[in-house]
Amino acid sequence: MLLMEKIYNDLKAEALVETAEDFSQDWCRRSRSWFAVQKKSDSDLSAQAAIACLQTAQIKLALTHLRKKHVGSIVDSEIETLRDVKASLEAYLQEQHSILSVVPAKTPKPKML
């Protein structure tokens, strides 16, 4: 199984993504059909798509940690999944693309009411 499929399935199981199209656009910053094209051609994540996905995971992990302060342990499984996704992408980037680190994306500040 391709890493992108594993990540998509893990995120979908935690309800962190709804469709492959959402994964393509919201997580990998690609076109809606990107996941389907990659899967059909048996291609995995490019370095750019893996970095985009990693940055999205970093942001969502930080935001989920903030949510944990308000909702408690209910988000623990989301945090675990996001940590696993982050670790998998970091290992993939190092092994497949010789990228040792990625500058974290800026986490948006929560809006105050």
FIDO-561806 format. One record per residue (C-alpha): x, y, z; residue in one letter. Coordinates in steps of 0.02 Angstrom, whole numbers, padded with zeros to 5 digits, always signed. Layout:
# FIDO-561806
XYZA ...
***
This chain:
# FIDO-561806
+00000+00000+00000M +00062+00174-00043L +00100+00292+00100L -00029+00417+00037M -00163+00282+00043E -00114+00232+00220K -00118+00413+00278I -00285+00443+00193Y -00360+00286+00271N -00294+00333+00444D -00362+00509+00431L -00529+00448+00365K -00544+00321+00508A -00526+00466+00632E -00647+00576+00532A -00506+00700+00500L -00545+00694+00314V -00705+00646+00224E -00656+00607+00045T -00503+00577-00063A -00542+00741-00150E -00535+00832+00018D -00371+00745+00058F -00300+00801-00109S -00350+00982-00087Q -00349+01013+00100D -00202+00905+00153W -00088+00894+00001C -00134+01060-00082R -00166+00975-00249R -00311+00966-00370S -00470+00870-00324R -00423+00725-00438S -00241+00712-00381W -00267+00564-00262F -00362+00464-00394A -00229+00498-00526V -00088+00451-00407Q -00176+00292-00354K -00217+00239-00533K -00037+00266-00588S +00028+00179-00431D +00125+00337-00384S +00154+00396-00208D +00180+00567-00133L +00300+00686-00217S +00414+00783-00102A +00304+00937-00123Q +00143+00844-00083A +00223+00757+00067A +00285+00924+00134I +00114+01003+00111A +00033+00856+00199C +00162+00863+00339L +00132+01048+00366Q -00056+01020+00371T -00031+00881+00498A +00079+00996+00604Q -00054+01132+00604I -00196+01013+00642K -00095+00932+00781L -00062+01101+00863A -00245+01150+00848L -00301+00983+00918T -00186+01008+01068H -00272+01175+01097L -00443+01091+01083R -00389+00962+01211K -00380+01099+01342K -00567+01126+01317H -00634+00953+01277V -00512+00841+01368G -00462+00665+01321S -00596+00649+01187I -00467+00705+01057V -00327+00588+01114D -00354+00468+00968S -00347+00615+00845E -00184+00672+00923I -00112+00496+00910E -00164+00481+00727T -00092+00651+00684L +00071+00609+00772R +00082+00446+00674D +00047+00536+00510V +00179+00667+00551K +00308+00533+00595A +00269+00432+00438S +00288+00584+00326L +00451+00637+00409E +00523+00462+00386A +00462+00456+00205Y +00539+00624+00164L +00704+00572+00240Q +00711+00399+00159E +00638+00440-00013Q +00691+00620-00039H +00839+00647+00080S +00745+00788+00167I +00795+00790+00350L +00677+00925+00414S +00538+01039+00359V +00506+01210+00433V +00337+01199+00520P +00197+01297+00441A +00130+01441+00544K -00016+01390+00651T -00162+01508+00633P -00211+01592+00796K -00382+01541+00860P -00515+01674+00838K -00573+01751+00999M -00758+01779+01022L 
***
